[in-house]
Amino acid sequence: EAQVTQNPRYLITVTGKKLTVTCSQNMNHEYMSWYRQDPGLGLRQIYYSMNVEVTDKGDVPEGYKVSRKEKRNFPLILESPSPNQTSLYFCASRGTSGQETQYFGPGTRLLVL
Amino acid sequence: GQQLNQSPQSMFIQEGEDVSMNCTSSSIFNTWLWYKQDPGEGPVLLIALYKAGELTSNGRLTAQFGITRKDSFLNISASIPSDVGIYFCAGRRGGTSYGKLTFGQGTILTVHP
């Protein structure tokens, strides 16, 4: 089954404790992205990747890091989480340009205390 | 930061009514997309628009790419209870920013039977 998986689905942590949210897709997609969703703000793109070792900033990259060492994986790293990073996070992937269907993961709900 | 203004923010309608929502931008986009998000799920692509003036339908949904390339519209005809959810517009500029996608704040649709 074609899918995007994220782990963990729920996470409660404390300010400053480094964390990683994993994302994996099994569709051999080139493009992968991370978004955060906050009430009244819609989805905002954090980072995106157009292929292995190619990443670029989205609209809200501050406080986040990403890496794309393998095509299927695109982890999101919060080196020093802060309460304003409490949010619902989505990973997404899609194929080469012209294939607009973007597949979203199930979401990771993060609470930073 | 966020550059797409989506309206209305929420709508409460009766089953069978038609729905209209729109998205405006301060800058030009080469591609407009419309997504729907069900509770607890990631967004799902409804319609993709690629040319100014383009009008595209998907069942009871019709979307248009504005002539100025700074706006887009989504109409839902004869609404049914399963239309409930959050609808998002999204825009892409293309070129070297092909991977970057900007979302609107979303329109929350409630349909009363």
Contacts between the chains, C-beta under 8 A, distances in Angstrom:
chain1	res1	chain2	res2	distance
A	4	B	42	7.9
A	31	B	99	5.7
A	33	B	99	7.1
A	33	B	101	7.0
A	35	B	103	7.7
A	40	B	9	7.7
A	40	B	105	6.0
A	41	B	2	6.7
A	41	B	105	6.0
A	42	B	2	7.4
A	42	B	4	7.9
A	42	B	6	7.3
A	42	B	88	5.8
A	42	B	103	4.4
A	42	B	104	5.5
A	42	B	105	4.3
A	42	B	106	4.7
A	43	B	43	7.0
A	43	B	88	6.6
A	43	B	90	7.9
A	43	B	103	4.3
A	44	B	2	6.7
A	44	B	103	6.8
A	45	B	100	6.4
A	45	B	101	5.6
A	45	B	102	7.0
A	45	B	103	7.6
A	48	B	99	4.2
A	48	B	100	6.4
A	48	B	101	7.6
A	49	B	99	7.3
A	50	B	98	7.3
A	50	B	99	5.0
A	56	B	99	6.4
A	56	B	100	7.2
A	58	B	100	6.1
A	58	B	101	7.8
A	59	B	1	6.2
A	59	B	2	6.9
A	59	B	100	7.8
A	59	B	102	6.4
A	60	B	1	7.8
A	90	B	42	5.2
A	90	B	43	7.7
A	92	B	42	7.1
A	97	B	98	6.0
A	100	B	31	7.3
A	100	B	33	6.4
A	100	B	45	6.3
A	100	B	48	4.1
A	101	B	45	5.1
A	102	B	43	8.0
A	102	B	45	6.2
A	102	B	101	7.9
A	103	B	42	8.0
A	104	B	41	7.8
A	104	B	42	2.7
A	104	B	43	5.7
A	104	B	44	7.5
A	105	B	42	6.1
A	106	B	41	7.3
A	106	B	42	6.5
A	107	B	40	7.8
A	107	B	41	7.8
A	107	B	42	6.0
